[in-house]
Amino acid sequence: MTNYHAYLIRLWRDDEQQPWRAELVSPRSGEARHFATPEQAYAYLQQQLKPQTGDLSAGVISATHPGNNHNE
């Protein structure tokens, strides 16, 4: 599991009668994932943040990340 995730989030609907759709795009790889609802996109993001077995950073919260450059 990586300690950093970045996504461009796009939300749209074709007209006011249609449901909202969602797309997450990784700026690093350009990979796009499409979702029928924003809730499905949110569930995907939550899954990405779940700690993996043996992840020593589980439960650790830090406001700063010295040495990391996230300007992509």
VEXFIGU-940608 format. One record per atom (N, C-alpha, C, O): residue in one letter; z, x, y. Coordinates in steps of 0.05 Angstrom, whole numbers, plus 32768, in hexadecimal, padded with zeros to 4 digits. Layout:
BEGIN
aZXY...
! end
This chain:
BEGIN
m800080117FE8m800080008000m800080128019m800F8025801At7FF0800B802Ct7FEF801B8044t800480108058t800C7FF98056n800C8020806Bn801F8018807Fn8013800E8098n8021800980ACy7FF9800A8098y7FEB800180B1y7FD37FF080A9y7FC37FF88099h7FD27FD980B5h7FBB7FC680B1h7FB17FBD80CCh7FC27FB880DEa7F977FBC80D0a7F8C7FB280E9a7F757F9E80E2a7F657FA480D0y7F757F8880EFy7F607F7480EBy7F587F688105y7F687F648117l7F3E7F628108l7F347F51811Dl7F357F358111l7F2A7F3080FBi7F427F22811Fi7F447F078115i7F327EF58126i7F327EF5813Er7F217EE78118r7F0E7ED48125r7F157EB8811Ar7F157EB48102l7F197EA5812Dl7F1E7E898126l7F097E788134l7F037E7D814Bw7EFE7E658126w7EE97E548132w7EE87E398122w7EF17E37810Cr7EDB7E26812Fr7ED37E0D8122r7EB97E05812Er7EB47E098146d7EA87DF8811Ed7E8D7DF18127d7E8D7DDB813Cd7E7D7DDB814Ed7EA07DC98139d7EA47DB4814Ed7EC07DA9814Bd7ECF7DB08138e7EC87D97815De7EE47D8E815De7EEB7D7E8144e7F037D7A813Eq7ED87D748135q7EDD7D65811Dq7EE17D778104q7EEB7D6E80F0q7ED97D908106q7ED97DA280F0q7EF47DB280EFq7F007DB68104p7EFC7DBB80D8p7F157DCB80D6p7F107DE780E1p7EF97DF180E2w7F257DF480EAw7F247E1080F2w7F1E7E2280DAw7F287E1C80C4r7F0F7E3680DEr7F087E4B80CAr7F147E6680D4r7F1B7E6880ECa7F167E7980C3a7F217E9380CAa7F117EA980BDa7F067EA680A7e7F117EC080CAe7F047ED880C0e7F167EF080C8e7F1F7EF180DFl7F1B7F0280B5l7F297F1B80BBl7F167F3180B6l7F0A7F3380A0v7F137F4380CAv7F007F5A80C7v7F107F7480CAv7F1F7F7780DEs7F0D7F8680B8s7F1A7FA080BAs7F097FB280CCs7EF27FB780C6p7F157FBB80E3p7F057FCC80F4p7F007FE780E7p7EEC7FF580EFr7F107FEF80D4r7F0C800980C7r7EF4800980B4r7EE4801B80B5s7EF27FF480A4s7EDD7FF3808Fs7EC67FDF8096s7EB07FE1808Bg7ECC7FCD80A9g7EB87FB880AFg7EB87FA1809Bg7EA97F8E809Fe7EC97FA38087e7ECA7F8D8073e7ED47F748080e7EE87F74808Fa7EC77F5D807Aa7ECF7F438084a7ED87F31806Ea7ECC7F318058r7EED7F238073r7EF77F0F8060r7EF77EF4806Er7F017EF28084h7EEC7EE08061h7EEA7EC5806Dh7EFD7EB2805Fh7F027EB48047f7F097EA0806Ff7F1C7E8D8065f7F167E71806Ff7F0D7E6D8086a7F1A7E5D805Ea7F147E418065a7F287E37807Aa7F217E248089t7F407E43807Bt7F547E3A808Ft7F637E52809At7F647E67808Dp7F6D7E5080B2p7F7E7E6680BDp7F977E6B80ABp7FA07E8280A9e7FA17E56809Fe7FB87E59808De7FB27E6C8076e7FC37E7B806Dq7F9A7E6A806Bq7F927E7B8055q7F907E98805Eq7F977EAB8050a7F867E9D8077a7F857EB88082a7FA27EC38085a7FA77EDA807Fy7FB47EB2808Fy7FD07EBA8093y7FDC7EC18078y7FEB7ED58076a7FD77EB18063a7FE27EB78048a7FD77ED1803Ea7FE67EE18031y7FBE7ED78043y7FB27EF1803By7FC17F088049y7FC87F1C803Dl7FC67F058063l7FD47F1A8072l7FF07F1E8067l7FFA7F348065q7FFE7F088061q80197F0A8056q80187F19803Bq80297F2A8036q80047F14802Bq80017F228011q7FFD7F408015q80077F508006q7FEE7F47802Aq7FE97F648030q80027F728038q80047F8B8034l80167F648042l802E7F70804Cl80457F718038l805A7F7C803Dk80417F658020k80567F65800Ck805A7F818002k80477F8F7FFCp80737F897FFFp80797FA47FF5p80707FA77FD8p80737F947FC8q80657FBE7FD1q805D7FC47FB6q80757FD07FA7q80877FDA7FB4t80757FCF7F8Dt808A7FDB7F7Dt808B7FF97F83t807780077F83g80A380027F89g80A7801E7F90g80A280257FADg80A3803C7FB5d809D80107FBDd809880157FDAd80B380197FE7d80C380067FEBl80BA80317FEFl80D380387FFBl80D7802D8017l80ED802D8022s80C180248024s80C3801A803Fs80C97FFC8040s80CB7FF08056a80CD7FEF8029a80D27FD28029a80EC7FCD8038a81017FD98033g80EB7FBA804Bg81027FB2805Ag81077FC48072g81197FBE8082v80F87FD98076v80FC7FEB808Dv80EB7FE280A4v80D37FDE80A1i80F77FDE80BBi80E97FD580D3i80EC7FEB80E8i81027FF480EDs80D67FF380F4s80D680078109s80C57FFE8120s80AF7FF5811Ca80CF80028138a80C07FFA8150a80AC800F8158a809880098166t80B08028814Ft809D803D8155t8095804C813Ct80A3804B8128h807E8058813Dh807380678126h806980818131h805180858135p807B80948135p807380AE813Fp805E80BC812Ep806080BB8115g804B80C7813Bg803680D6812Dg801F80C58123g800B80D0811An802180AB8125n800B809A811Cn7FFA80938134n8004808C8149n7FE080968131n7FCD808F8146n7FBD8077813Cn7FAC8079812Bh7FC3805F8148h7FB68047813Fh7FA0803E8152h7F9880278151n7F9680508162n7F80804A8174n7F66804D8165n7F5B80628163e7F5C8036815Ae7F438037814Ae7F2C802D815Ae7F16802D8151
! end
